[in-house]
């Protein structure tokens, strides 16, 4: 999923991942991990407030790792027909780009609040770099994930299911306000994959979803957090634990 307020190039994959390192002398990106489930509306309000403070120069950039209770979110391109079971979980309308997605326990959410104006004001390259971050994280678990021309996010081939079958293991949905990024990524570590059946995830009907656990990689969220942080820094710069 990606904000669709700009015109996509003829070839999405012609936009290569890039480094989004901060300007010289910028403080490290604050890194926050919340262990308890976080209400979606509470998280969104906190994210909006922090992004506004970053834009004003009153707060450091932040990556916030968390989990939500089971819910569906509808992005700016969501289609009513893609909400298959509207009564199953709460549905939250949100300002990020993209369509419907699921969030729930066992899925690592990373809300990424970066000042792109002080890094590189290029939305397409930013999305490609978020994908590269996820691909590098998954490589730590010997999972080969890939970008796709017609679908944002990262995908895993499933030859045991068929020669052309592939599943989505991580989604991306962003919004940018005053060149500060909001929302971010979701990586399926060990969620209940049946919960995705209440929607058409990201509007893609012909492919499924998977997780690290589904692929036989049984890892804890703290382990995934370490892999995310290690893969983040070469692309986006140094981090520090939030005080």
ZIKAHU-V972546 format. One record per residue. N is the residue number from 0. SS is DSSP state (2 for helix, 1 for strand, 0 for the rest). Layout:
n->N ss->SS
n->N ss->SS
//
This chain:
n->0 ss->0
n->1 ss->0
n->2 ss->0
n->3 ss->0
n->4 ss->0
n->5 ss->0
n->6 ss->0
n->7 ss->0
n->8 ss->0
n->9 ss->0
n->10 ss->0
n->11 ss->2
n->12 ss->2
n->13 ss->2
n->14 ss->0
n->15 ss->0
n->16 ss->0
n->17 ss->0
n->18 ss->0
n->19 ss->0
n->20 ss->0
n->21 ss->0
n->22 ss->0
n->23 ss->0
n->24 ss->0
n->25 ss->0
n->26 ss->0
n->27 ss->0
n->28 ss->1
n->29 ss->1
n->30 ss->1
n->31 ss->1
n->32 ss->1
n->33 ss->0
n->34 ss->0
n->35 ss->0
n->36 ss->0
n->37 ss->0
n->38 ss->0
n->39 ss->2
n->40 ss->2
n->41 ss->2
n->42 ss->2
n->43 ss->2
n->44 ss->2
n->45 ss->2
n->46 ss->2
n->47 ss->2
n->48 ss->2
n->49 ss->2
n->50 ss->2
n->51 ss->2
n->52 ss->2
n->53 ss->2
n->54 ss->2
n->55 ss->0
n->56 ss->0
n->57 ss->0
n->58 ss->0
n->59 ss->0
n->60 ss->0
n->61 ss->1
n->62 ss->1
n->63 ss->1
n->64 ss->1
n->65 ss->1
n->66 ss->0
n->67 ss->0
n->68 ss->0
n->69 ss->0
n->70 ss->1
n->71 ss->1
n->72 ss->1
n->73 ss->1
n->74 ss->0
n->75 ss->0
n->76 ss->0
n->77 ss->0
n->78 ss->0
n->79 ss->2
n->80 ss->2
n->81 ss->2
n->82 ss->1
n->83 ss->0
n->84 ss->0
n->85 ss->0
n->86 ss->0
n->87 ss->0
n->88 ss->0
n->89 ss->1
n->90 ss->1
n->91 ss->1
n->92 ss->1
n->93 ss->0
n->94 ss->0
n->95 ss->0
n->96 ss->0
n->97 ss->0
n->98 ss->0
n->99 ss->1
n->100 ss->1
n->101 ss->1
n->102 ss->1
n->103 ss->0
n->104 ss->0
n->105 ss->0
n->106 ss->1
n->107 ss->1
n->108 ss->1
n->109 ss->1
n->110 ss->1
n->111 ss->1
n->112 ss->1
n->113 ss->0
n->114 ss->1
n->115 ss->2
n->116 ss->2
n->117 ss->2
n->118 ss->0
n->119 ss->0
n->120 ss->0
n->121 ss->0
n->122 ss->2
n->123 ss->2
n->124 ss->2
n->125 ss->2
n->126 ss->2
n->127 ss->2
n->128 ss->2
n->129 ss->2
n->130 ss->2
n->131 ss->2
n->132 ss->2
n->133 ss->2
n->134 ss->2
n->135 ss->2
n->136 ss->2
n->137 ss->2
n->138 ss->2
n->139 ss->0
n->140 ss->0
n->141 ss->0
n->142 ss->0
n->143 ss->0
n->144 ss->0
n->145 ss->1
n->146 ss->0
n->147 ss->0
n->148 ss->0
n->149 ss->0
n->150 ss->0
n->151 ss->0
n->152 ss->0
n->153 ss->1
n->154 ss->1
n->155 ss->1
n->156 ss->1
n->157 ss->0
n->158 ss->0
n->159 ss->0
n->160 ss->0
n->161 ss->0
n->162 ss->0
n->163 ss->0
n->164 ss->0
n->165 ss->1
n->166 ss->1
n->167 ss->1
n->168 ss->1
n->169 ss->1
n->170 ss->1
n->171 ss->1
n->172 ss->1
n->173 ss->1
n->174 ss->1
n->175 ss->1
n->176 ss->1
n->177 ss->0
n->178 ss->0
n->179 ss->1
n->180 ss->1
n->181 ss->1
n->182 ss->1
n->183 ss->1
n->184 ss->1
n->185 ss->1
n->186 ss->1
n->187 ss->1
n->188 ss->0
n->189 ss->0
n->190 ss->0
n->191 ss->0
n->192 ss->2
n->193 ss->2
n->194 ss->2
n->195 ss->2
n->196 ss->2
n->197 ss->2
n->198 ss->1
n->199 ss->0
n->200 ss->2
n->201 ss->2
n->202 ss->2
n->203 ss->0
n->204 ss->0
n->205 ss->0
n->206 ss->0
n->207 ss->1
n->208 ss->1
n->209 ss->0
n->210 ss->0
n->211 ss->0
n->212 ss->0
n->213 ss->0
n->214 ss->0
n->215 ss->0
n->216 ss->0
n->217 ss->0
n->218 ss->0
n->219 ss->0
n->220 ss->2
n->221 ss->2
n->222 ss->2
n->223 ss->2
n->224 ss->2
n->225 ss->2
n->226 ss->2
n->227 ss->2
n->228 ss->2
n->229 ss->2
n->230 ss->2
n->231 ss->2
n->232 ss->2
n->233 ss->2
n->234 ss->2
n->235 ss->2
n->236 ss->0
n->237 ss->0
n->238 ss->1
n->239 ss->1
n->240 ss->1
n->241 ss->0
n->242 ss->0
//
